[in-house]
Protein backbone atom coordinates (compact mmCIF):
# COMPACT_ATOMS: atom_id res chain seq x y z
CA UNK A 1 0.00 0.00 0.00
CA UNK A 2 1.36 3.45 -0.87
CA UNK A 3 2.66 5.39 2.11
CA UNK A 4 2.13 9.05 2.94
CA UNK A 5 5.71 9.62 1.76
CA UNK A 6 4.77 8.12 -1.63
CA UNK A 7 1.80 10.48 -1.81
CA UNK A 8 3.90 13.53 -1.02
CA UNK A 9 6.52 12.45 -3.56
CA UNK A 10 3.81 12.08 -6.19
CA UNK A 11 2.38 15.48 -5.32
CA UNK A 12 5.80 17.08 -5.67
CA UNK A 13 6.35 15.44 -9.06
CA UNK A 14 2.93 16.60 -10.25
CA UNK A 15 3.54 20.19 -9.26
CA UNK A 16 7.02 20.23 -10.78
CA UNK A 17 5.75 18.78 -14.06
CA UNK A 18 2.95 21.33 -14.24
CA UNK A 19 5.31 24.20 -13.53
CA UNK A 20 7.53 23.32 -16.47
CA UNK A 21 4.61 23.70 -18.87
CA UNK A 22 3.87 27.30 -17.99
CA UNK A 23 4.93 29.93 -20.48
CA UNK A 24 5.21 33.61 -19.70
CA UNK A 25 2.23 34.59 -21.80
CA UNK A 26 -0.01 31.62 -21.10
CA UNK A 27 -3.48 32.83 -20.13
CA UNK A 28 -6.51 30.83 -21.16
CA UNK A 29 -8.90 33.60 -20.20
CA UNK A 30 -8.83 34.34 -23.87
CA UNK A 31 -10.23 37.85 -24.06
CA UNK A 32 -10.55 40.48 -21.37
CA UNK A 33 -13.66 42.48 -20.66
CA UNK A 34 -12.03 45.44 -22.39
CA UNK A 35 -11.99 43.50 -25.66
CA UNK A 36 -15.28 41.62 -25.51
CA UNK A 37 -18.51 41.62 -23.53
CA UNK A 38 -18.35 37.90 -22.81
CA UNK A 39 -15.29 36.37 -21.18
CA UNK A 40 -14.30 32.86 -22.20
CA UNK A 41 -13.15 30.63 -19.36
CA UNK A 42 -12.36 26.97 -18.86
CA UNK A 43 -13.55 25.40 -15.63
CA UNK A 44 -12.46 22.10 -14.10
CA UNK A 45 -14.73 19.75 -12.17
CA UNK A 46 -15.10 16.09 -11.27
CA UNK A 47 -18.20 14.04 -11.98
CA UNK A 48 -20.85 13.30 -9.40
CA UNK A 49 -22.95 15.01 -6.76
CA UNK A 50 -20.06 17.01 -5.30
CA UNK A 51 -20.01 19.08 -8.50
CA UNK A 52 -23.74 19.77 -8.53
CA UNK A 53 -22.99 23.46 -7.90
CA UNK A 54 -21.06 23.41 -11.19
CA UNK A 55 -23.75 21.61 -13.20
CA UNK A 56 -26.52 23.96 -11.99
CA UNK A 57 -25.02 27.20 -13.39
CA UNK A 58 -23.98 25.42 -16.56
CA UNK A 59 -27.37 23.81 -17.21
CA UNK A 60 -29.51 26.75 -16.04
CA UNK A 61 -27.44 29.40 -17.80
CA UNK A 62 -26.08 31.24 -14.76
CA UNK A 63 -22.55 31.35 -16.18
CA UNK A 64 -23.92 32.90 -19.35
CA UNK A 65 -26.05 35.40 -17.40
CA UNK A 66 -22.93 36.48 -15.51
CA UNK A 67 -21.14 37.22 -18.80
CA UNK A 68 -19.06 34.05 -18.99
CA UNK A 69 -18.71 31.68 -21.91
CA UNK A 70 -17.77 28.71 -19.76
CA UNK A 71 -16.40 25.41 -20.97
CA UNK A 72 -16.54 22.82 -18.19
CA UNK A 73 -13.89 20.11 -18.44
CA UNK A 74 -14.28 16.96 -16.33
CA UNK A 75 -11.28 15.39 -14.63
CA UNK A 76 -10.87 11.95 -13.08
CA UNK A 77 -9.04 13.27 -10.03
CA UNK A 78 -8.09 16.37 -8.09
CA UNK A 79 -4.35 16.10 -8.74
CA UNK A 80 -4.74 16.19 -12.52
CA UNK A 81 -7.18 19.07 -12.27
CA UNK A 82 -4.78 21.05 -10.05
CA UNK A 83 -1.93 20.46 -12.49
CA UNK A 84 -4.10 21.65 -15.38
CA UNK A 85 -4.85 24.82 -13.42
CA UNK A 86 -1.16 25.42 -12.77
CA UNK A 87 -0.30 24.77 -16.42
CA UNK A 88 -2.90 27.27 -17.66
CA UNK A 89 -5.09 24.65 -19.33
CA UNK A 90 -8.04 25.78 -17.20
CA UNK A 91 -8.77 29.05 -15.41
CA UNK A 92 -10.76 27.86 -12.40
CA UNK A 93 -11.22 24.52 -10.67
CA UNK A 94 -13.96 23.30 -8.34
CA UNK A 95 -12.08 21.20 -5.80
CA UNK A 96 -10.62 20.90 -2.33
CA UNK A 97 -8.56 23.86 -1.02
CA UNK A 98 -5.88 21.28 -0.14
CA UNK A 99 -4.48 21.85 -3.61
CA UNK A 100 -3.94 25.54 -2.83
CA UNK A 101 -2.06 24.67 0.37
CA UNK A 102 0.15 22.12 -1.39
CA UNK A 103 0.85 24.47 -4.30
CA UNK A 104 1.55 27.55 -2.19
CA UNK A 105 4.08 25.61 -0.12
CA UNK A 106 5.84 24.76 -3.40
CA UNK A 107 5.87 28.42 -4.44
CA UNK A 108 3.01 28.07 -6.93
CA UNK A 109 0.48 30.95 -6.61
CA UNK A 110 -2.87 29.18 -6.63
CA UNK A 111 -5.67 30.98 -4.78
CA UNK A 112 -9.07 30.30 -3.27
CA UNK A 113 -11.51 32.72 -4.94
CA UNK A 114 -14.88 31.49 -3.66
CA UNK A 115 -16.26 29.14 -1.03
CA UNK A 116 -18.33 26.08 -2.01
CA UNK A 117 -18.86 24.18 1.27
CA UNK A 118 -19.02 25.10 4.97
CA UNK A 119 -18.74 21.68 6.61
CA UNK A 120 -16.97 18.33 6.55
CA UNK A 121 -19.80 16.40 4.92
CA UNK A 122 -18.60 12.82 5.23
CA UNK A 123 -19.47 10.24 7.88
CA UNK A 124 -17.50 7.49 9.58
CA UNK A 125 -19.57 4.36 9.02
CA UNK A 126 -19.27 0.78 10.22
CA UNK A 127 -20.82 -2.42 8.86
CA UNK A 128 -24.11 -3.08 10.63
CA UNK A 129 -23.20 -6.65 11.55
CA UNK A 130 -20.43 -5.22 13.75
CA UNK A 131 -22.70 -2.89 15.73
CA UNK A 132 -22.53 -5.04 18.87
CA UNK A 133 -18.71 -4.97 18.73
CA UNK A 134 -18.03 -1.37 17.71
CA UNK A 135 -19.61 1.23 19.97
CA UNK A 136 -16.99 3.99 19.75
CA UNK A 137 -14.08 4.97 17.53
CA UNK A 138 -11.73 3.27 20.02
CA UNK A 139 -13.26 -0.08 19.02
CA UNK A 140 -11.91 0.31 15.48
CA UNK A 141 -8.42 -0.74 16.59
CA UNK A 142 -7.23 -3.59 14.38
CA UNK A 143 -10.18 -3.23 11.97
CA UNK A 144 -10.03 -2.87 8.21
CA UNK A 145 -10.66 0.68 7.04
CA UNK A 146 -11.43 2.20 3.61
CA UNK A 147 -10.81 5.94 3.14
CA UNK A 148 -9.43 6.29 -0.39
CA UNK A 149 -5.79 6.99 -1.13
CA UNK A 150 -3.29 7.61 1.65
CA UNK A 151 -2.81 11.39 1.77
CA UNK A 152 -6.26 12.14 0.38
CA UNK A 153 -8.86 14.35 2.03
CA UNK A 154 -10.84 11.32 3.26
CA UNK A 155 -7.70 9.76 4.72
CA UNK A 156 -6.83 12.98 6.55
CA UNK A 157 -10.36 13.16 8.00
CA UNK A 158 -10.04 9.56 9.20
CA UNK A 159 -6.80 10.46 11.00
CA UNK A 160 -8.66 13.26 12.83
CA UNK A 161 -11.36 10.82 13.93
CA UNK A 162 -8.82 8.25 15.14
CA UNK A 163 -6.49 10.63 16.96
CA UNK A 164 -9.35 12.27 18.81
CA UNK A 165 -9.77 8.88 20.50
CA UNK A 166 -6.12 8.15 21.19
CA UNK A 167 -5.59 5.98 18.12
CA UNK A 168 -3.39 6.56 15.09
CA UNK A 169 -3.49 5.50 11.46
CA UNK A 170 -1.18 2.63 12.44
CA UNK A 171 -3.90 1.16 14.67
CA UNK A 172 -6.13 0.26 11.73
CA UNK A 173 -5.53 -1.62 8.50
CA UNK A 174 -6.14 0.65 5.54
CA UNK A 175 -7.52 -1.19 2.52
CA UNK A 176 -7.19 0.30 -0.95
CA UNK A 177 -8.43 -1.14 -4.20
CA UNK A 178 -7.94 0.13 -7.71
CA UNK A 179 -11.03 -1.69 -9.00
CA UNK A 180 -13.48 -1.57 -6.08
CA UNK A 181 -15.36 1.40 -4.63
CA UNK A 182 -15.88 2.02 -0.93
CA UNK A 183 -19.48 0.91 -1.47
CA UNK A 184 -18.32 -2.43 -2.87
CA UNK A 185 -15.70 -2.93 -0.17
CA UNK A 186 -18.34 -2.47 2.53
CA UNK A 187 -21.11 -4.51 0.96
CA UNK A 188 -18.72 -7.39 0.22
CA UNK A 189 -17.35 -7.36 3.75
CA UNK A 190 -13.78 -6.62 2.64
CA UNK A 191 -13.60 -3.70 5.08
CA UNK A 192 -15.17 -3.06 8.46
CA UNK A 193 -15.41 0.74 8.38
CA UNK A 194 -15.05 3.67 6.01
CA UNK A 195 -15.25 7.43 5.64
CA UNK A 196 -17.86 8.16 2.96
CA UNK A 197 -20.42 10.70 1.86
CA UNK A 198 -23.38 11.15 -0.47
CA UNK A 199 -24.66 9.43 -2.48
CA UNK A 200 -23.04 6.13 -1.40
CA UNK A 201 -23.63 6.92 2.28
CA UNK A 202 -27.39 7.07 1.84
CA UNK A 203 -27.54 4.00 -0.36
CA UNK A 204 -25.61 2.03 2.28
CA UNK A 205 -27.79 3.34 5.12
CA UNK A 206 -31.03 2.57 3.25
CA UNK A 207 -29.86 -0.95 2.51
CA UNK A 208 -28.93 -1.46 6.15
CA UNK A 209 -25.31 -2.24 5.29
CA UNK A 210 -23.82 0.34 7.69
CA UNK A 211 -24.55 2.56 10.66
CA UNK A 212 -23.06 6.00 11.31
CA UNK A 213 -20.44 6.01 14.05
CA UNK A 214 -19.53 9.68 13.50
CA UNK A 215 -21.73 12.19 11.67
CA UNK A 216 -19.78 15.43 11.23
CA UNK A 217 -22.91 17.30 10.15
CA UNK A 218 -23.99 17.40 13.79
CA UNK A 219 -22.77 20.80 15.07
CA UNK A 220 -21.21 19.55 18.31
CA UNK A 221 -19.57 16.62 16.54
CA UNK A 222 -18.11 18.93 13.89
CA UNK A 223 -16.68 21.24 16.54
CA UNK A 224 -15.33 18.29 18.56
CA UNK A 225 -13.33 16.80 15.70
CA UNK A 226 -12.49 19.87 13.61
CA UNK A 227 -12.25 22.55 16.26
CA UNK A 228 -14.70 24.94 14.59
CA UNK A 229 -18.36 25.13 13.54
CA UNK A 230 -17.27 25.46 9.90
CA UNK A 231 -14.52 24.07 7.67
CA UNK A 232 -14.12 25.12 4.04
CA UNK A 233 -13.80 21.68 2.48
CA UNK A 234 -14.47 22.67 -1.14
CA UNK A 235 -13.87 25.88 -3.04
CA UNK A 236 -13.36 27.52 -6.40
CA UNK A 237 -9.62 27.79 -7.06
CA UNK A 238 -7.72 29.91 -9.56
CA UNK A 239 -4.21 31.07 -10.35
CA UNK A 240 -2.56 34.43 -9.78
CA UNK A 241 -2.32 34.94 -13.54
CA UNK A 242 -6.14 35.08 -13.63
CA UNK A 243 -6.71 37.10 -10.45
CA UNK A 244 -4.10 39.68 -11.47
CA UNK A 245 -4.59 39.84 -15.24
CA UNK A 246 -8.33 39.32 -15.50
CA UNK A 247 -10.07 39.92 -12.16
CA UNK A 248 -13.30 40.60 -14.04
CA UNK A 249 -13.46 36.86 -14.78
CA UNK A 250 -13.31 36.18 -11.04
CA UNK A 251 -16.01 38.76 -10.38
CA UNK A 252 -18.32 37.14 -12.91
CA UNK A 253 -17.64 33.63 -11.60
CA UNK A 254 -18.54 34.78 -8.08
CA UNK A 255 -21.78 36.29 -9.40
CA UNK A 256 -22.70 32.93 -10.95
CA UNK A 257 -21.74 31.10 -7.75
CA UNK A 258 -23.92 33.38 -5.61
CA UNK A 259 -26.84 32.92 -8.01
CA UNK A 260 -26.36 29.14 -7.80
CA UNK A 261 -26.37 29.06 -4.00
CA UNK A 262 -29.48 31.26 -3.91
CA UNK A 263 -31.20 28.81 -6.24
CA UNK A 264 -30.11 25.77 -4.21
CA UNK A 265 -31.49 27.20 -0.96
CA UNK A 266 -34.78 28.36 -2.47
CA UNK A 267 -35.51 25.31 -4.62
CA UNK A 268 -36.71 21.89 -3.50
CA UNK A 269 -34.29 18.97 -3.91
CA UNK A 270 -36.77 17.35 -6.31
CA UNK A 271 -36.75 20.37 -8.64
CA UNK A 272 -32.96 20.61 -8.45
CA UNK A 273 -32.67 16.97 -9.48
CA UNK A 274 -35.15 17.57 -12.32
CA UNK A 275 -32.93 20.41 -13.55
CA UNK A 276 -29.63 18.52 -13.53
CA UNK A 277 -30.75 14.88 -13.42
CA UNK A 278 -29.13 14.14 -16.77
CA UNK A 279 -25.77 14.44 -15.01
CA UNK A 280 -26.54 11.36 -12.93
CA UNK A 281 -27.78 8.86 -15.48
CA UNK A 282 -27.38 5.33 -14.13
CA UNK A 283 -26.84 6.58 -10.58
CA UNK A 284 -29.04 5.90 -7.56
CA UNK A 285 -31.30 8.95 -7.76
CA UNK A 286 -32.93 8.25 -4.39
CA UNK A 287 -29.52 8.40 -2.70
CA UNK A 288 -28.65 11.61 -4.57
CA UNK A 289 -31.99 13.14 -3.53
CA UNK A 290 -31.29 12.24 0.12
CA UNK A 291 -27.85 13.83 -0.21
CA UNK A 292 -29.46 17.03 -1.48
CA UNK A 293 -31.78 17.05 1.54
CA UNK A 294 -29.04 16.43 4.09
CA UNK A 295 -25.31 17.00 3.42
CA UNK A 296 -25.76 19.55 0.65
CA UNK A 297 -28.61 21.39 2.36
CA UNK A 298 -26.42 21.85 5.44
CA UNK A 299 -22.99 22.33 3.92
CA UNK A 300 -23.68 24.49 0.87
CA UNK A 301 -23.15 28.14 1.89
CA UNK A 302 -25.62 30.97 1.38
CA UNK A 303 -23.06 32.84 -0.69
CA UNK A 304 -19.47 32.57 -1.89
CA UNK A 305 -17.94 34.54 1.00
CA UNK A 306 -14.85 33.00 2.57
CA UNK A 307 -14.57 32.46 6.32
CA UNK A 308 -11.02 32.83 7.59
CA UNK A 309 -11.79 30.53 10.54
CA UNK A 310 -13.20 27.87 8.20
CA UNK A 311 -10.14 28.22 5.96
CA UNK A 312 -7.86 27.59 8.94
CA UNK A 313 -10.00 24.70 10.26
CA UNK A 314 -9.82 22.87 6.93
CA UNK A 315 -6.08 23.41 6.65
CA UNK A 316 -5.50 22.16 10.19
CA UNK A 317 -6.83 18.74 9.16
CA UNK A 318 -3.91 18.34 6.76
CA UNK A 319 -1.35 19.76 9.18
CA UNK A 320 -2.44 17.28 11.85
CA UNK A 321 -2.28 14.41 9.36
CA UNK A 322 1.24 15.43 8.25
CA UNK A 323 0.27 16.14 4.64
CA UNK A 324 1.44 19.75 4.94
CA UNK A 325 3.91 21.01 7.51
CA UNK A 326 2.70 24.55 8.20
CA UNK A 327 -0.22 26.90 7.83
CA UNK A 328 -0.45 28.92 4.63
CA UNK A 329 -1.66 32.40 5.71
CA UNK A 330 -5.10 33.48 4.55
CA UNK A 331 -3.68 36.68 3.07
CA UNK A 332 -1.29 34.65 0.91
CA UNK A 333 -3.65 32.06 -0.47
CA UNK A 334 -7.07 33.74 -0.67
CA UNK A 335 -8.32 36.27 -3.21
CA UNK A 336 -11.61 37.44 -1.67
CA UNK A 337 -12.06 40.79 -3.40
CA UNK A 338 -15.36 39.69 -4.96
CA UNK A 339 -16.47 36.74 -2.82
CA UNK A 340 -16.06 38.69 0.41
CA UNK A 341 -14.38 37.91 3.73
CA UNK A 342 -15.86 36.57 6.96
CA UNK A 343 -14.09 36.11 10.30
Backbone torsions as a table, in degrees:
resi	resn	phi	psi	omega
1	UNK	NA	135.0	180.0
2	UNK	-59.6	143.0	178.5
3	UNK	-93.6	169.7	175.8
4	UNK	-60.2	-35.2	177.6
5	UNK	-61.8	-40.0	177.6
6	UNK	-62.0	-41.3	179.6
7	UNK	-62.0	-46.2	-178.4
8	UNK	-65.5	-36.8	177.7
9	UNK	-64.0	-43.7	178.9
10	UNK	-61.7	-43.9	179.7
11	UNK	-59.6	-43.3	179.8
12	UNK	-62.3	-43.1	180.0
13	UNK	-62.8	-42.8	-179.0
14	UNK	-61.7	-43.8	-179.9
15	UNK	-66.1	-41.8	-179.5
16	UNK	-63.5	-44.0	179.6
17	UNK	-61.5	-43.3	-179.6
18	UNK	-65.2	-37.7	-178.7
19	UNK	-62.0	-36.5	-175.6
20	UNK	-70.3	-15.6	-178.1
21	UNK	-90.1	-4.6	-175.6
22	UNK	-82.0	129.1	173.4
23	UNK	-105.3	162.0	-173.8
24	UNK	-61.7	-32.7	-174.8
25	UNK	-106.2	15.7	-176.1
26	UNK	-75.6	117.0	177.6
27	UNK	-154.2	105.8	-175.2
28	UNK	-81.8	-0.7	166.4
29	UNK	-76.1	93.7	-158.9
30	UNK	-66.8	-32.9	-179.6
31	UNK	-140.5	135.1	-178.6
32	UNK	-80.2	167.2	-179.2
33	UNK	-62.0	-24.7	179.3
34	UNK	-69.0	-26.2	-176.1
35	UNK	-95.6	-28.9	-172.1
36	UNK	-154.5	144.8	-178.8
37	UNK	-64.2	-36.2	-179.9
38	UNK	-102.9	134.2	179.3
39	UNK	-100.5	127.9	177.5
40	UNK	-85.6	129.3	178.0
41	UNK	-137.2	155.3	173.3
42	UNK	-114.3	128.9	-176.6
43	UNK	-116.6	140.2	177.9
44	UNK	-104.8	141.3	177.4
45	UNK	-154.6	162.0	172.5
46	UNK	-102.8	164.9	179.4
47	UNK	-77.2	164.5	173.1
48	UNK	104.0	-178.6	-173.2
49	UNK	-66.1	-27.9	-178.5
50	UNK	-67.6	-13.8	176.9
51	UNK	-106.8	19.9	-178.0
52	UNK	-62.1	-28.9	178.3
53	UNK	-79.0	0.5	169.3
54	UNK	-98.1	-40.5	-178.4
55	UNK	-68.7	-35.1	-178.4
56	UNK	-60.6	-53.6	-179.2
57	UNK	-68.0	-26.0	176.7
58	UNK	-72.5	-47.0	-175.2
59	UNK	-76.7	-30.6	-178.5
60	UNK	-96.4	0.5	173.3
61	UNK	83.8	16.4	-178.3
62	UNK	-70.7	-32.2	175.1
63	UNK	-62.8	-45.6	-179.2
64	UNK	-63.3	-42.3	179.5
65	UNK	-62.6	-29.7	179.9
66	UNK	-83.2	-0.5	178.4
67	UNK	89.8	24.4	178.7
68	UNK	-114.0	135.1	167.2
69	UNK	-99.0	95.2	-168.7
70	UNK	-102.5	126.3	171.8
71	UNK	-104.3	117.4	-179.7
72	UNK	-95.7	122.8	-179.2
73	UNK	-109.9	126.9	-179.2
74	UNK	-90.3	138.8	179.0
75	UNK	-119.4	152.9	180.0
76	UNK	-80.1	-22.1	-178.7
77	UNK	-155.2	162.5	-176.6
78	UNK	-67.7	-34.8	-178.7
79	UNK	-63.4	-44.3	179.4
80	UNK	-66.9	-36.5	178.8
81	UNK	-66.9	-43.7	177.1
82	UNK	-58.6	-44.6	-178.5
83	UNK	-65.5	-34.2	176.1
84	UNK	-66.3	-36.9	177.3
85	UNK	-65.7	-43.1	179.0
86	UNK	-63.8	-40.6	-176.1
87	UNK	-76.1	-9.2	-179.5
88	UNK	86.7	12.4	179.1
89	UNK	-78.7	-23.8	172.8
90	UNK	-134.1	163.9	-176.7
91	UNK	-103.8	-30.1	179.1
92	UNK	-140.8	151.3	175.7
93	UNK	-135.4	139.4	177.9
94	UNK	-98.1	98.8	-175.2
95	UNK	-161.7	-174.8	-177.2
96	UNK	-69.6	139.3	176.1
97	UNK	-61.3	-15.3	176.4
98	UNK	-46.8	-37.5	-176.2
99	UNK	-70.2	-24.5	172.1
100	UNK	-70.9	-45.7	-178.5
101	UNK	-60.2	-48.4	-179.6
102	UNK	-60.0	-44.1	-176.9
103	UNK	-69.1	-44.7	179.8
104	UNK	-59.8	-38.8	179.7
105	UNK	-70.8	-13.7	173.6
106	UNK	-98.8	3.9	179.4
107	UNK	84.9	15.2	-179.7
108	UNK	-100.9	122.3	-170.2
109	UNK	-83.0	63.7	169.7
110	UNK	-80.7	153.1	-178.3
111	UNK	-136.0	150.9	165.2
112	UNK	-84.2	129.3	180.0
113	UNK	-117.1	-13.6	178.0
114	UNK	-162.0	146.0	177.2
115	UNK	-83.6	148.7	176.1
116	UNK	-125.3	-23.2	-179.6
117	UNK	-144.7	148.1	-178.2
118	UNK	-107.7	-9.1	-172.3
119	UNK	-138.9	156.7	165.3
120	UNK	-72.7	116.1	-170.7
121	UNK	-111.4	31.2	175.5
122	UNK	-117.9	152.4	-179.2
123	UNK	-112.9	152.8	170.1
124	UNK	-92.6	115.4	-176.2
125	UNK	-117.8	155.5	-179.7
126	UNK	-132.2	145.9	177.5
127	UNK	-58.5	135.8	-173.8
128	UNK	-61.3	-30.4	-179.1
129	UNK	-73.3	-1.3	177.1
130	UNK	-108.6	8.8	-173.3
131	UNK	-62.5	-30.5	178.9
132	UNK	-74.6	-21.1	-178.4
133	UNK	-95.0	-33.3	-173.7
134	UNK	-113.3	103.2	-179.1
135	UNK	-102.8	-30.4	-179.6
136	UNK	-136.2	172.3	178.3
137	UNK	-60.6	-32.6	179.2
138	UNK	-56.2	-31.3	-177.3
139	UNK	-73.9	-3.6	179.3
140	UNK	-80.8	-6.6	-179.1
141	UNK	-56.2	126.8	179.9
142	UNK	84.0	-2.6	-178.3
143	UNK	-87.3	162.2	179.4
144	UNK	-89.1	132.9	-167.6
145	UNK	-129.1	134.0	174.5
146	UNK	-115.4	123.4	179.8
147	UNK	-140.6	15.0	-174.7
148	UNK	86.7	-160.5	-176.6
149	UNK	-70.6	144.8	171.8
150	UNK	-60.0	130.5	-177.8
151	UNK	94.4	-5.9	179.2
152	UNK	-80.1	172.5	178.9
153	UNK	-60.8	-46.5	179.7
154	UNK	-60.8	-38.8	178.4
155	UNK	-64.9	-43.6	-179.6
156	UNK	-63.0	-39.9	177.4
157	UNK	-63.3	-40.7	179.1
158	UNK	-62.3	-36.3	178.1
159	UNK	-63.6	-40.5	177.1
160	UNK	-60.2	-45.4	-179.8
161	UNK	-61.0	-45.8	-176.8
162	UNK	-67.0	-47.5	-174.7
163	UNK	-67.9	-26.9	176.9
164	UNK	-63.2	-20.9	-178.6
165	UNK	-112.9	20.8	175.1
166	UNK	79.6	9.3	177.1
167	UNK	-102.8	169.8	174.0
168	UNK	-132.1	172.9	179.4
169	UNK	-62.0	-19.1	178.5
170	UNK	-78.5	-11.9	-178.5
171	UNK	-86.2	-6.5	177.0
172	UNK	-125.3	162.9	177.7
173	UNK	-103.1	107.5	178.9
174	UNK	-75.6	132.5	180.0
175	UNK	-115.4	125.4	177.1
176	UNK	-122.6	146.6	178.9
177	UNK	-143.1	133.0	-179.6
178	UNK	-81.3	-14.5	-176.5
179	UNK	-126.7	14.4	178.3
180	UNK	-136.2	134.7	178.9
181	UNK	-80.9	167.4	175.0
182	UNK	-58.2	-38.6	178.3
183	UNK	-57.8	-47.9	-179.0
184	UNK	-65.9	-41.1	-179.7
185	UNK	-61.8	-37.2	179.4
186	UNK	-75.1	-46.6	-176.6
187	UNK	-68.1	-27.6	179.1
188	UNK	-87.7	-5.7	179.0
189	UNK	78.7	14.7	-179.9
190	UNK	-76.0	-21.8	175.1
191	UNK	-131.0	158.6	-179.1
192	UNK	-96.2	-29.5	-175.1
193	UNK	-148.0	164.1	-179.4
194	UNK	-161.9	158.5	168.0
195	UNK	-102.7	120.5	-175.9
196	UNK	-150.1	164.0	-179.5
197	UNK	-137.7	-170.2	-180.0
198	UNK	-65.0	147.0	1.3
199	UNK	-90.1	-13.5	-176.5
200	UNK	-58.2	-37.6	-179.6
201	UNK	-54.1	-47.0	-174.1
202	UNK	-75.9	-30.1	174.0
203	UNK	-66.1	-43.3	179.7
204	UNK	-65.9	-41.5	179.2
205	UNK	-66.1	-43.1	-179.0
206	UNK	-64.0	-36.7	179.4
207	UNK	-77.2	-12.3	-179.2
208	UNK	80.8	15.0	-177.9
209	UNK	-72.5	-34.7	-174.2
210	UNK	-134.6	166.7	166.8
211	UNK	-128.0	155.8	-179.1
212	UNK	-85.1	119.9	176.0
213	UNK	-88.2	-38.1	175.9
214	UNK	-136.3	125.1	176.7
215	UNK	-116.6	102.3	-174.4
216	UNK	-69.5	-11.4	177.9
217	UNK	-71.8	-19.1	175.9
218	UNK	-71.4	125.5	-172.7
219	UNK	-52.3	-46.3	-178.4
220	UNK	-68.3	-36.3	177.9
221	UNK	-65.4	-43.7	179.5
222	UNK	-59.8	-46.0	-179.3
223	UNK	-66.1	-37.0	-179.1
224	UNK	-61.7	-46.7	-173.8
225	UNK	-89.2	-29.0	-173.7
226	UNK	-116.6	3.1	170.5
227	UNK	71.6	7.8	-177.6
228	UNK	-159.5	155.4	178.6
229	UNK	-70.9	-18.6	178.9
230	UNK	-132.8	151.7	171.3
231	UNK	-145.2	126.6	-176.1
232	UNK	-81.4	89.8	-172.6
233	UNK	-87.5	-17.7	175.7
234	UNK	-142.1	149.9	-175.3
235	UNK	-156.3	170.2	166.6
236	UNK	-92.6	126.3	-179.9
237	UNK	-110.0	153.6	173.6
238	UNK	-146.9	-170.5	-177.9
239	UNK	-123.1	152.6	-178.7
240	UNK	-56.8	-29.2	180.0
241	UNK	-63.4	-30.5	178.3
242	UNK	-81.2	-48.0	-176.6
243	UNK	-64.9	-29.3	-179.0
244	UNK	-91.0	-37.9	-174.4
245	UNK	-92.1	-27.2	-179.0
246	UNK	-144.0	63.8	-179.4
247	UNK	-61.2	-23.1	178.4
248	UNK	-61.1	-32.9	177.1
249	UNK	-64.3	-39.0	177.2
250	UNK	-64.8	-45.4	-179.5
251	UNK	-57.1	-43.5	-178.1
252	UNK	-71.6	-36.8	176.0
253	UNK	-61.0	-45.4	-179.8
254	UNK	-60.9	-38.7	177.9
255	UNK	-61.1	-42.4	178.7
256	UNK	-67.2	-38.5	178.7
257	UNK	-63.6	-46.3	179.4
258	UNK	-62.6	-39.7	177.1
259	UNK	-63.5	-38.7	179.7
260	UNK	-64.8	-46.0	-178.8
261	UNK	-65.9	-37.5	176.7
262	UNK	-60.1	-45.2	178.7
263	UNK	-61.7	-44.5	-176.6
264	UNK	-64.2	-33.8	-178.7
265	UNK	-85.8	-15.7	-179.9
266	UNK	-103.1	-8.3	-173.1
267	UNK	-112.9	141.3	-179.9
268	UNK	-67.0	150.1	177.3
269	UNK	-54.9	-36.2	-179.7
270	UNK	-63.0	-43.1	179.9
271	UNK	-70.0	-35.4	176.9
272	UNK	-62.3	-44.4	-179.4
273	UNK	-66.4	-35.0	175.3
274	UNK	-61.3	-37.7	-175.5
275	UNK	-72.0	-36.6	-174.0
276	UNK	-123.3	15.7	-176.1
277	UNK	-58.2	-27.5	-179.9
278	UNK	-61.8	-20.7	179.7
279	UNK	-72.9	-14.1	-173.1
280	UNK	-121.8	31.8	179.2
281	UNK	-59.4	130.4	-179.9
282	UNK	86.8	-6.6	-179.4
283	UNK	-89.6	167.4	177.0
284	UNK	-79.6	99.1	-173.6
285	UNK	-68.0	-30.6	177.1
286	UNK	-63.4	-42.1	179.3
287	UNK	-67.1	-38.3	177.6
288	UNK	-65.6	-41.3	178.9
289	UNK	-62.7	-40.9	177.3
290	UNK	-64.8	-38.3	176.9
291	UNK	-62.4	-37.8	177.5
292	UNK	-65.6	-34.5	-178.3
293	UNK	-78.2	-23.1	-173.8
294	UNK	-113.8	-88.1	-174.9
295	UNK	-52.6	-50.4	-175.1
296	UNK	-70.6	-38.1	178.8
297	UNK	-59.8	-36.9	-177.6
298	UNK	-87.3	-33.0	-171.9
299	UNK	-96.1	-22.6	179.2
300	UNK	-71.4	127.4	-177.3
301	UNK	-73.1	166.4	176.8
302	UNK	-76.2	-25.7	177.3
303	UNK	-154.3	179.7	-172.7
304	UNK	-83.1	1.2	-175.5
305	UNK	-59.2	149.5	-171.7
306	UNK	-109.5	121.0	177.7
307	UNK	-85.9	124.8	179.2
308	UNK	-65.1	-37.9	178.7
309	UNK	-65.5	-38.9	179.0
310	UNK	-69.6	-34.9	175.6
311	UNK	-61.5	-45.7	-179.6
312	UNK	-67.6	-41.7	-178.5
313	UNK	-61.4	-42.3	177.8
314	UNK	-64.1	-44.5	-177.2
315	UNK	-65.2	-33.4	-178.9
316	UNK	-63.0	-29.2	176.8
317	UNK	-58.1	-42.3	-175.9
318	UNK	-80.7	-27.9	173.6
319	UNK	-67.4	-46.6	-179.1
320	UNK	-64.0	-32.3	-179.8
321	UNK	-83.7	-6.6	179.0
322	UNK	81.8	13.1	179.6
323	UNK	-78.2	-36.4	170.6
324	UNK	-125.0	155.7	-171.9
325	UNK	-104.9	-4.7	177.1
326	UNK	-160.4	163.1	-179.1
327	UNK	-76.6	132.5	172.6
328	UNK	-89.4	118.1	-175.6
329	UNK	-57.1	144.2	178.3
330	UNK	-53.8	-45.4	-176.4
331	UNK	-63.5	-22.7	-178.5
332	UNK	-86.2	-34.7	-168.2
333	UNK	-110.8	-4.6	-175.3
334	UNK	-119.3	130.9	173.2
335	UNK	-111.7	97.2	-173.0
336	UNK	-111.3	21.9	-176.9
337	UNK	-56.0	-37.3	-176.2
338	UNK	-105.9	-34.0	179.4
339	UNK	-71.3	-36.5	-177.9
340	UNK	98.5	157.0	-176.5
341	UNK	-115.5	139.2	170.7
342	UNK	-125.1	154.1	-179.9
343	UNK	-62.4	NA	NA
